[in-house]
Amino acid sequence: MLKKRYTIEEVNNLLPNVEKRVKKIVSLRRKVKNLSKVYVDGCSDELFDVDLLKLELEEIYGKLTDEVQKFDCMGVIVKDFDKGIVDFISRFEGRDVLLCWMLGEDKIKYWCEFGESFTERKPIIYIN
């Protein structure tokens, strides 16, 4: 399936909605990590309800999966669940590139090639 390709303007217009969803993903991810730690640390506790914790983890994991699937349907790639990093496919000089955004940034400021890491992002100035 061909993923949507976004312009810088389209991404910037989507960012308020994207930011809300990314915040939710980061929050859900944090809850999964915390509950997983409780599960591992608390298994020896007699008062620990393993079944209840498993149900809670499954519910949160389901919500997390739903949010990621919504992004996938939009053609948005979630790169980091902890930091809130997402990429949007775009075109530059006849090839696909990624417009990179991280939670806390006010607009799209960076891009990278497929296969490059977050630290290899380049300022948008080099794409215009």
C-alpha positions in Angstrom: 0.0 0.0 0.0 1.4 3.4 -1.0 1.8 5.7 2.1 0.6 9.3 1.9 3.3 11.8 1.2 3.0 15.1 3.0 4.2 18.6 2.3 5.7 20.7 5.1 2.6 22.8 5.2 0.3 19.8 5.5 2.3 18.4 8.4 2.4 21.8 10.2 -1.4 22.0 9.9 -1.7 18.5 11.4 0.6 19.1 14.3 -1.9 20.2 16.9 -3.8 16.9 16.4 -0.6 14.9 16.1 0.8 16.4 19.2 -2.3 15.4 21.2 -2.0 11.8 20.0 1.7 11.6 20.6 1.2 12.9 24.1 -1.3 10.1 24.6 1.1 7.5 23.2 3.9 8.7 25.4 1.6 8.6 28.5 0.3 5.1 27.6 3.8 3.9 27.0 4.9 5.2 30.4 2.0 3.4 32.1 2.9 0.1 30.4 6.5 0.5 31.6 5.4 1.3 35.1 2.9 -1.5 35.4 5.4 -3.9 33.9 7.9 -3.0 36.6 5.2 -3.4 39.3 4.4 -6.8 37.8 8.0 -7.9 37.9 8.8 -6.4 41.3 5.5 -7.4 42.9 5.1 -11.1 41.9 6.3 -12.3 45.2 3.9 -10.1 47.2 0.9 -12.1 48.6 -1.4 -9.1 48.2 -0.4 -8.7 44.6 -3.3 -9.4 42.2 -1.5 -10.7 39.0 -4.7 -11.2 37.1 -5.9 -7.6 37.7 -2.6 -6.2 36.7 -2.5 -8.3 33.5 -6.0 -7.1 32.6 -4.9 -3.5 33.2 -1.8 -4.0 31.0 -3.8 -5.5 28.2 -6.3 -2.6 28.3 -3.5 0.0 28.1 -1.6 -1.9 25.5 -4.8 -2.1 23.4 -5.2 1.7 23.6 -1.5 2.2 22.7 -1.9 -0.1 19.7 -5.1 1.7 18.6 -3.2 5.1 18.6 -0.3 3.7 16.7 -2.7 2.1 14.1 -4.4 5.5 13.6 -1.0 7.0 12.8 -0.2 4.1 10.5 -3.5 4.7 8.6 -2.4 8.3 8.1 1.0 7.2 6.9 2.7 8.6 10.0 5.6 6.6 11.4 6.1 6.5 15.2 9.8 6.2 15.8 10.1 6.6 19.5 7.3 5.9 22.0 9.2 7.4 25.0 10.3 10.7 23.4 7.4 11.2 21.1 9.2 11.1 17.8 7.3 10.7 14.5 8.1 11.0 10.8 6.0 11.9 7.8 6.9 10.7 4.3 7.6 13.5 1.9 9.2 14.0 -1.6 12.4 15.9 -2.3 14.3 15.9 -5.5 12.4 12.9 -6.8 12.9 10.7 -3.8 11.0 9.9 -0.6 12.4 11.5 2.5 11.1 11.8 6.1 9.9 15.0 7.7 10.9 14.6 11.4 9.1 15.9 14.4 9.5 15.4 18.1 7.1 16.2 21.0 7.8 19.8 22.1 8.7 21.2 18.7 6.3 23.8 17.4 6.6 22.9 13.7 8.4 20.7 11.3 12.0 21.9 11.3 14.0 18.8 10.3 14.1 16.1 7.7 16.2 12.9 7.1 16.7 10.2 4.6 15.2 6.7 5.1 17.5 4.7 7.3 19.0 7.7 9.1 18.6 8.1 12.8 17.1 11.0 14.8 20.6 12.4 15.4 21.1 12.7 11.7 18.2 15.1 11.1 19.0 18.0 8.9 17.4 21.5 9.1 14.5 22.0 6.7 16.6 24.9 5.1 18.4 22.1 3.2 15.2 20.7 1.7 13.6 24.0 0.4 
